[in-house]
Amino acid sequence: MTQVSKSHGVAVLVAGALVALAIAALLQESGRPQPLPIALPPGFTAEIFAAGLGQPRGLTVDPAGTLIVSLPAQGRVIALVGRPARAVTVVEGLELPHGLAFRHGDLYVGETGRIIRFRYDAKSHATRDPVVVAELPAGGHHWTRGIAFGPDGALHVSVGSSCDICRETDRRRAAIVRYGADGAGERLFASGLRNPVGLAFHPRSGTLWTTVNERDWRRGGAPPDYVTEVREGAAYGWPDCYAERGAFAADPELEDRRDCRGLTLPTFEVPAHSAPLGLAFYSGTAFPAPYRESLFVAMHGSRPELTLAGYKLVRVVFRGDRPAGIEDFATGWRRGVRVWGRPVDIVAGLDGALYVSDDHGGRIVRIAFRAR
């Protein structure tokens, strides 16, 4: 994935820190959720659900409706209990936990090098079961592991590349890998995806969708990132080719590149370095009808030294089961050059709201609809 540079501009750091501190102070003073300066369609509101979490990343919801959050830098997974939300440690001592999913009441956690199943109880406590998938290619240039269960109960895992542009020796890199729920029967589901992160299945068609962060060229510049449905057995180009303006082009920096015939174009290109990460279909009924079964995508945003892009949520609009377009849904995490938040993951709560993790501000944002 596109990483946050350690060389943040001083102005961006100071501005973001001041805004975060101001919001945290308001939250502490009132003890109630605070509205946020996020631009949304009419009737929608955004407020802080939880703050002071460090760097929250992956999200899921347990069977009772409690929000579960991964904190990779702390090696923990937490539950946010009550209102105002209180953080309760579910598991700790993990290696870069990111992706989260529930199946039959058990919690699955994607560490950077393996997938673990935990027995989970009503008090948000978890007990470790045997490792489900061991020895995934770990760490490297892209360390996150997204996980999702398909309609057939199979476990799908996203694994990013070890580099910007190279020929991988492990075929599971830059790919989505499919397993049985018990970790057996490993097979490559799709390849040529430089850094796939989020995974989500359409609630009716069962089609898998993912987000992909594309390459960085050594001479500067980059092709578009993308959001795409994923066809089993398809190859999406990396490292030989990239998609731009609806066609494939050969990578200019790969010396032994292969031709671009037989590759699958992504569904939607998005601006380079937008860094699309988490995504979720909305299957609730609290949002107006046009928003139901939409795919919401978190755009984490570009690094400070690059052209500004992202810092928002977008919505993939469907007509029936087919994608019809992509549009902005929630903007405002960036004000000019000042960045106060970076969306990472999205999940739909049992209350009908969307919950968004923000690893820059250390908070969870709740987006709801209130009919007028």
N, C-alpha and C positions, 0 to 999 in steps of 0.2 A: 504494500500500500504506500501511498505518498506519505512520507514521514514528516513530522514537525521538526524543522531545523532548530539546532541549538543556537544558531546565530540570529535569533529574532531581533528585529530592530528595536532600539530602546524605546522609541515612541509607541510602538505597538504593544510591547510588554507593559509599559507603565499605564497606558490607557486601559488595556484589558484588566490589569490588576486593580486599578482604581474603580472601574465599573463593577467588577466582581465583589470588591470589598463593600461598595455602597449597597449593592443588592443584598449581600449577606447581612449587613447591618440592619436593613429594613426588615428582613425576615426575622432576625433575632428580636427586634423590638416588638413586632406585632404578634409573632407566633402564628401568623396566617399566611397563606400563599399570596405572593405579590404578582401583579401584572407585569408583563415584559414588553419592551419596545419591538415586538415582532409584528410585521405586516402580514395579515391573514385575510381571506375572503370574508365578506360580511357575515356576522353571526358567530364567528369563531373567536376564541380567546386563548391566550397563552399565559401561563403562570408558572412560578417555581414550585415544583412538587417536593424536591429535596435539594439541599445545598451542602457544601463542605465535604464532598465525598472523595476528593483527590482527583483521580482521572477515571471516571466511570466509562465503560465501553459497551460490552454486550448486554442485551436485555432479553428477558422472557417473563412470562407470568405463570405462577404456580396454579394448581387446580382450584385453589380458594380465591384467586384473584390478586395475590400479593406479588408485587413487582420484585423480580430477582435481577441483580446487577453484577457483572464481573468487573473486578478492579485488577487488571493485569500487573500493574507496577507494584501492587501490594500482595500479589499471589492469593487473593481472596475472592470469594463470591459472597454477596450479602443479600439479605431480604430487607425491603423497606416496609416497615410495619406501622400501621396507624396513621392518623392525621393530627398534627404534623408528623411526617414520616420519621421513623426511628430506625437506624441501621442496625441489623442483627447479623452477625457472621454466620453464614451457612457452612462454608468450608474454607480452610486456609492451608498454607503451605504448598500452594500449587505453582507451577512454572508457566507464567504468562497465560493465565486463563482468559479466553475471549468469548468464543461461541457458546451459547446456552440453548438447551431444548429439553422439554419434558416429553416422556412417552410412558403411558400406563402408570403415571404417578411417580416415575423415577426421573431424577435430574441427570442430564448428560452435560458434561463440561468439556469443551475443546481446549486443552492445553496446546502449547506450540508443537509438542512432539507426540501427543497421544490423546485419545478420547477416553474419559472415565465416566462410569455410571455410579450414581449415588442413590441409595434408598433415602427417601424424603418423607418427613412426617408433617403433621398439621401445625407443629410449632416451629416450622422453618429450620429444623435440624436435619442434617444429612449424614449418612453413614456410608463409607466407601465400599463399593462392590469391586469385583475384579476389573482390571483394565479392559475396556471393550476393544479399542484399537491401539496397539502398541507400535512404537518405532515409526511414526510418521516422520517425514523429513522435517527437522526442527530448526527453529531460529532462522538465521540467514537474513537476506535482504528484506524478506516479508515473513513475519513471524506469526501473524494472526491465523487462526483456524476457525472458519465459520462452519456451523453444523445445522442440519435440518432434516427432518423425517418426511419422506414422501408419502403419498396416499397409499402406497403398497407397504408402508412400514419400514422401508429401507432407509438407512442412514447415509446422508450425502455430506461430504466434507470438502471445503474449499482450501486449496494449498497454493500459495503464491510462489513466484519464481525466486531463485537465489541471487538474481542480478537484474540489471536493467536490460541488457541484451547479451545473451550467451546461448550456448547449446547445452541444455540440462542433461546430466547423466541419469538422474532419477525421473522416470516418466511421470511420477505423481506430482512433480513440480509444475506450476503454471497450469493447473488442471482442477477438475472436480472429480472426486473419487467416490464410488458407491460401495457400501457394505451392507450386509445383513444387520439387523438390529443387535445381533450378538457379536458383530465385528467380523464375521466370516464372509467368504466369497468376494474378496476385494476385486474390483474391476474399474477401469477408467471410464467415467461417464462422458466427459468432454475434455478437450485439450486445447492448447494454444491460447490460454487465458492468462496474460502476464501476471495479474494479481487479482483473482476473484476474491471477494470478501463476503458480502451478504448473500444469503440464500433464502428464497421464499417460493412456495408453491401456490399457484392460482387456486382459489378455493373450489372452483367447479371443474375447470378443465384439467387440473393437476399438473399443468406445465410449470417447469422449474425456471425461475428467473435469478439472475445474479448481477452484481456490480463489478466492474473491472477498471482498475487503475492502469493506464498504459505506460509505455516506456518513456525514459528521459534520454534524449540524445546528448552525447558528449559535447557537441558543438553548440548546444542550446536548442530550445524549442522542443516540441513534443506533438504527437498526434492526439486526436480526441480520446478522452476516456469514454466509457460507454455503459449503458444499462441494457441488458439483453435477456430474451428468453433463451433457454439452453436446450438444444436438441441432443439427445443421446447419440454418441458416436461422432459428433461434429467437431471440427477443428476450426479455431477462430483466428489463427494467423501467427501468433507470437512464436518464435522471435523473427521469423522470416518476413512477415508482411503485417501491415496495419491498415485499418479501415479509415477512410477520410472522404466525406462528401458522397457516401454511398458506394464507394468502390475501393478495391484493395490496391495498395502500392507496396513495392519492395522496400524493405528497410535499407536506408543508405549506408549504415555503419556495420552491417553484418557481411563479412567477406564470403562465407560459404553458403549464402542464402539459397533457399529453394524457391521455385516459382509459386505463384499465388492461386493456381487453379485448384478447384475442389474445396475451397475454404468457405466458411459460413459467415456472412456479414452480420454484425450486431444489429439489434432492433433499433436502438436509439443512441446516436453519438451525443456526447455532452462536451462542453469546452475543456480543453486540455488542463490538467491539474485541478479540476473541480473536486477530485478525490471522492467519488461516490462510494459509500461504505455500506451501512445497514439499509435494509428495505423490508417493508411489510405490507401485505394486503389488508385492507380494511373490510372486515366481514361483519361488523356490528350494524346496529340500526339507529344509533344516536345521531349520526351525521345525515345531512339531507341525501335524498336518493341519488343524485348525480355523483356523489363521492363514495358510494358503497361499491365495494370490490375494486376500488382504485388501488394502485400500487404506489405507496409513498416511499421516497428515497431520500436518505440523508447525504448531503453534499458537504463533506468535511472542510473543504477549502484548500486553496493553494498555499505553498510555503511563502514566507514574506518576500523572498528575493525574486519571485515569479510574478507574472501578470495575474492580477486578482481574479479569482473565479471561485464559485461555490459559496460556502457559508449560508446554506439555505436548505429547505426541503422542496422537492419537486414531486409532482403527481403524474403518474402514467394513467391516462384516460383509456378506458376500454369501451368498446361497443360490442356487447355480448361477451364472447370469450377472447376477442381479438383486440390488440392494442391499436389505438387510434391517434394518439398524440402524447406529448409530454409538455408540462407547463409548470411554472412556479406555483407553490402553495404557501410556503412560509418563508419570508425573507426578513433580514434585519439583524442577523448575527454579526454583520459587519456594517459599520457606519463610516463611509469613506475609507481611509486606511486604518481605522481603528477597529480591531477585532475583539469582541467581548465574549464570543462563544463559537464553538465548532461542533456541529451535530455529528454524532457517530452512529448510533443505532436507533431503531424505532420499533415499538411494539404496540399493538392495540390492547387496551385493558378491558377487563370484563365490565367496567363501568361505561364503555363506549368511547373513552378518550384515547388519544394517542400519547404515548410517552416517548420522550426523546432524550438520549444521553448526550452530554456535552463535556468532553474531556478537557477542554480549555478552561471552562468556568467551574468545573467540579460539581455540576448540578444535573438534575433531571427536570426537564420541562414537560408540563402537561398541557396538551392542546385539546380543547373541548368545544362543543357547539351549543349555543344557547339560543333557542328560538325566540324571536322578538314578539 
